């Protein structure tokens, strides 16, 4: 859910420097606490810190964009709130890699990959090393989730506002896990689920935590009118579906350097996407059905699947679906109280996503 470039349409990099400062201080404090427990625990925090470094900071950017454009002036509080959403993102992608049995992220070993490789070097069997890796991934993701709430609790805001911000973050996690469970179940069944179920999963898994919650939280922190909060939340719903559909296309047709993951990982896992849901309705599906979800997926087999997805029209269908949802998202911003500058920034953001997909 994390490969599309959603940041170059946004500005406010000076506020992002404050977010980086918050994250740096958070990890420095955590590592000091960890080393007092034992050196091994310190190593896990260092692995988590590496995993959280170097991302696009898309969700913090959305928090800051909404906050600033809606009149917020407390840069320190905004940075802490934004950093909490980066830790949430780190937690979910670490857990997502565990679920997908991926040991590489952005071309390098992820948390699980680091611990698996270390176990292999120490002489563990392949299965024992894999278990060590996924165990570390689960624990690191848990620490990042806890850290997101820890940062949120540190905000110097009225209690009522803090409770509301806590509910937004909690709802984002609750929804994401619900969508992930559906995604796992879909991948275990031989039938391809209908598009309605796939878009529902995309909303739960991606829309809420990647778009709705960051925009919602930024608006609430800024004290925006409820009509504006509602408009941004509705925008986030459709934007997240567009994002997820586009991300799924890039997961198959992108490059490893671009997505951070192998380009046949989703095919190997049998991930149920709009791309495959459409393909399953076409006669060509019979030629690739046995390859989808196969643990024996190779680069050559993946290339064959891609060629069929193009010729049967599935790729074009998915790109068009992402575009339609992007237009639907932008339409939600035609609400009194949404500043034109915020509307324009979010529109550029969405269509930069679509541009990323159509260029592959």
C-alpha positions in Angstrom: 0.0 0.0 0.0 3.0 2.2 0.0 4.7 2.7 -3.3 2.9 5.6 -5.0 4.7 8.9 -4.9 2.2 11.2 -3.2 4.5 14.0 -2.0 5.8 16.1 -4.8 2.5 18.1 -5.2 2.8 19.2 -1.5 4.8 21.9 0.0 5.8 23.1 3.5 9.1 21.3 3.8 10.1 23.7 6.6 7.5 22.0 8.8 8.8 18.6 7.8 12.1 19.5 9.4 10.3 19.8 12.7 8.7 16.3 12.1 12.2 14.9 11.6 13.4 16.5 14.8 10.5 14.9 16.7 11.2 11.5 15.3 14.9 11.9 16.0 14.2 12.8 19.6 11.7 10.0 19.9 14.2 7.4 18.8 17.0 8.8 20.9 14.8 8.6 24.1 13.6 5.1 23.2 17.1 3.8 22.6 18.3 5.2 25.9 15.4 3.3 27.6 16.2 0.2 25.6 19.9 0.0 26.4 19.1 0.0 30.1 17.1 -3.2 29.5 19.7 -5.0 27.3 21.8 -4.6 24.2 19.6 -6.9 22.1 16.6 -4.7 22.8 18.6 -1.7 21.6 19.3 -3.5 18.4 15.6 -3.9 17.7 15.0 -0.2 18.2 17.9 0.6 15.9 16.3 -1.7 13.2 13.0 0.1 13.7 14.7 3.5 13.4 16.3 2.5 10.1 12.9 1.2 8.8 11.3 4.6 9.7 14.0 6.6 7.9 14.0 7.8 4.3 10.3 7.6 3.5 8.4 10.2 1.6 6.6 11.3 4.8 3.3 11.5 2.8 1.0 11.2 5.8 2.8 13.8 7.9 2.6 16.1 4.9 -1.2 15.7 4.7 -1.5 16.4 8.5 0.6 19.6 8.0 -1.1 20.6 4.8 -4.6 20.5 6.4 -3.4 22.1 9.6 -1.6 25.0 7.9 -4.2 25.7 5.2 -6.9 25.8 7.9 -5.2 28.4 10.0 -3.1 26.4 12.4 -0.2 28.2 14.0 1.3 25.8 16.6 4.1 24.2 14.6 5.4 22.1 17.5 2.1 20.4 18.1 1.5 19.9 14.4 4.9 18.3 14.0 4.2 15.8 16.9 0.8 14.9 15.5 2.3 14.4 12.0 5.2 12.3 13.4 2.6 10.0 15.1 1.2 9.2 11.7 4.6 8.4 10.3 5.1 5.9 13.1 1.7 4.4 12.4 2.7 4.1 8.7 6.0 2.4 9.8 4.1 0.0 12.0 1.7 -1.0 9.3 4.3 -1.5 6.5 6.5 -3.6 8.9 3.5 -5.8 9.7 2.5 -5.8 6.0 5.9 -7.2 5.1 5.5 -9.9 7.7 2.1 -10.8 6.3 3.4 -10.8 2.7 6.5 -12.7 3.7 8.7 -10.0 2.2 12.2 -9.6 3.5 13.2 -6.6 1.4 11.9 -3.0 1.4 13.3 -0.2 -0.9 15.9 -2.6 -2.2 17.4 -3.4 1.2 16.6 -5.9 4.0 13.6 -4.8 6.0 13.4 -5.4 9.8 12.5 -9.1 9.2 15.1 -9.4 6.5 17.8 -8.0 8.8 17.0 -10.4 11.6 16.6 -13.4 9.2 20.0 -12.7 7.6 21.6 -12.3 11.0 20.2 -15.7 12.1 21.5 -17.3 8.9 25.0 -15.9 9.5 24.9 -17.3 13.0 24.2 -20.8 11.6 20.4 -21.1 12.1 18.4 -23.2 9.7 16.4 -21.5 7.0 13.1 -22.1 8.8 14.5 -21.0 12.2 16.0 -17.9 10.6 12.7 -17.0 8.9 10.9 -17.4 12.3 13.5 -15.0 13.9 12.9 -12.5 11.2 9.1 -12.4 11.3 9.2 -12.4 15.1 11.4 -9.3 15.0 9.0 -7.7 12.5 6.0 -8.3 14.7 7.7 -6.8 17.7 9.1 -3.8 15.9 5.7 -3.0 14.4 4.2 -3.2 17.8 6.7 -0.7 19.1 5.9 1.7 16.3 2.2 1.5 17.1 2.8 2.2 20.7 5.1 5.1 19.8 2.4 6.7 17.7 0.1 6.9 20.7 3.0 8.0 22.9 3.6 11.0 20.7 -0.1 11.8 20.5 -0.4 11.8 24.3 2.4 14.3 24.5 0.5 17.0 22.6 -0.1 20.2 24.7 -3.8 20.6 23.7 -7.1 20.6 25.6 -8.1 17.2 26.9 -11.3 17.1 24.7 -9.2 17.7 21.6 -6.6 15.1 22.6 -9.4 12.6 23.1 -10.8 13.3 19.7 -7.3 13.0 18.1 -6.8 9.7 20.0 -10.1 8.4 18.5 -9.1 9.3 15.0 -5.8 7.4 15.3 -7.5 4.5 17.0 -10.1 4.3 14.2 -7.4 4.3 11.6 -5.7 1.3 13.2 -9.0 -0.5 13.8 -10.0 0.0 10.1 -6.6 -0.9 8.7 -6.5 -4.2 10.6 -10.1 -5.0 9.5 -9.1 -4.4 5.9 -6.0 -6.5 6.2 -7.9 -9.4 7.6 -10.2 -9.3 4.6 -7.2 -9.1 2.3 -5.7 -12.2 3.9 -9.0 -14.1 3.6 -9.4 -13.1 0.0 -6.0 -14.4 -0.9 -6.8 -17.8 0.7 -9.9 -18.5 -1.4 -9.8 -19.7 -5.0 -12.6 -17.4 -6.1 -11.8 -13.9 -7.1 -13.9 -11.5 -5.0 -16.1 -8.9 -6.7 -14.9 -5.4 -7.3 -17.2 -4.1 -4.6 -15.5 -6.2 -1.9 -12.0 -5.2 -3.2 -12.8 -1.4 -3.1 -14.3 -1.9 0.4 -11.0 -3.5 1.5 -9.0 -0.7 -0.1 -11.0 1.9 1.8 -10.5 0.1 5.1 -6.9 -0.8 4.5 -5.6 2.4 2.9 -8.1 5.3 2.7 -8.6 5.6 6.4 -5.0 5.7 7.6 -3.3 7.2 4.6 -5.8 10.0 3.7 -8.8 10.3 5.9 -7.2 10.2 9.3 -4.2 12.5 8.6 -6.4 15.1 7.0 -9.1 14.7 9.7 -6.5 15.0 12.5 -4.8 18.1 10.9 -8.2 19.8 10.5 -9.3 19.0 14.1 -6.0 20.2 15.5 -6.5 23.5 13.6 -10.0 23.8 15.0 -11.7 23.7 11.5 -15.5 23.7 11.1 -17.2 20.3 11.1 -18.4 20.8 7.5 -14.7 21.2 6.4 -13.7 18.1 8.5 -16.5 16.1 6.8 -15.4 17.3 3.3 -11.8 16.3 3.9 -12.9 12.9 5.3 -15.0 12.2 2.2 -12.1 13.3 0.0 -9.9 10.9 1.8 -12.2 8.0 1.3 -12.2 8.2 -2.5 -8.6 9.3 -2.6 -7.5 6.3 -0.7 -9.3 4.0 -3.1 -7.6 5.7 -6.1 -4.3 5.4 -4.3 -4.7 1.7 -3.5 -5.8 0.8 -7.0 -2.9 2.8 -8.4 -0.5 1.2 -5.9 -1.7 -2.3 -6.9 -1.0 -1.5 -10.5 2.5 -0.3 -9.7 3.0 -3.4 -7.5 2.8 -5.4 -10.7 3.9 -3.0 -13.4 6.3 -0.8 -11.5 10.0 -1.3 -10.7 11.6 -2.6 -7.5 13.6 0.6 -7.2 10.3 2.5 -7.4 8.1 0.4 -5.2 10.7 -0.9 -2.7 9.4 -4.5 -3.3 9.7 -7.2 -5.9 7.4 -6.8 -8.8 6.0 -10.3 -8.4 5.4 -10.2 -4.7 1.7 -9.4 -5.0 1.3 -12.0 -7.7 3.1 -14.6 -5.7 0.9 -13.9 -2.7 -2.3 -14.0 -4.8 -3.2 -10.5 -3.6 -6.8 -9.8 -4.7 -6.9 -6.4 -6.5 -9.1 -4.6 -9.0 -6.6 -5.5 -11.6 -7.1 -9.2 -11.0 -10.8 -8.9 -10.3 -11.3 -7.6 -13.8 -8.9 -10.1 -15.4 -10.9 -13.0 -13.8 -13.9 -12.0 -15.9 -12.0 -12.3 -19.1 -11.4 -15.4 -21.2 -7.6 -14.9 -20.9 -7.8 -15.6 -17.1 -7.6 -19.3 -17.6 -4.0 -18.9 -18.9 -2.8 -17.2 -15.8 -5.1 -18.4 -13.0 -2.8 -21.2 -11.9 0.2 -18.8 -11.6 -1.6 -16.3 -9.3 -0.7 -17.1 -5.7 2.0 -19.6 -6.7 5.0 -19.8 -4.4 7.0 -20.7 -7.5 6.5 -17.3 -9.1 9.6 -16.2 -11.1 10.5 -13.0 -13.0 9.7 -14.8 -16.3 6.3 -16.1 -15.1 5.5 -12.6 -13.7 6.3 -11.0 -17.1 3.9 -13.4 -18.8 1.2 -12.5 -16.3 1.8 -8.9 -17.0 1.5 -9.3 -20.7 -1.9 -11.1 -20.3 -3.1 -8.3 -17.9 -2.4 -5.8 -20.6 -3.9 -7.7 -23.5 -7.1 -8.5 -21.7 -7.6 -4.9 -20.7 -7.2 -5.3 -17.0 -4.4 -2.7 -16.7 -6.4 0.0 -18.5 -9.5 -0.9 -16.4 -7.6 -0.4 -13.2 -6.0 2.9 -14.3 -9.4 4.2 -15.3 -10.9 3.0 -12.0 -8.2 4.9 -10.1 -8.8 8.0 -12.2 -12.6 7.9 -11.6 -12.1 7.7 -7.9 -9.6 10.6 -8.0 -12.2 12.7 -9.7 -14.8 11.6 -7.2 -12.5 12.6 -4.4 -11.8 16.1 -5.7 -15.6 16.7 -6.1 -16.0 16.3 -2.3 -13.9 19.4 -1.8 -16.6 21.6 -3.4 -17.6 22.6 0.1 -17.9 26.0 1.7 -15.0 26.5 4.0 -12.4 24.4 2.2 -9.7 27.0 1.1 -9.1 27.0 -2.6 -5.3 26.6 -1.9 -6.0 23.4 0.0 -8.4 22.1 -2.7 -5.8 22.8 -5.4 -3.0 21.1 -3.5 -5.0 18.0 -2.9 -6.1 17.9 -6.5 -2.5 18.1 -7.7 -1.6 15.3 -5.2 -4.3 12.9 -6.5 -3.5 13.4 -10.2 0.3 13.1 -9.5 -0.7 9.6 -8.3 -2.5 8.8 -11.5 0.4 10.2 -13.6 2.8 7.8 -11.8 0.7 4.9 -12.9 0.1 5.9 -16.5 3.8 6.4 -17.0 4.4 2.6 -16.5 
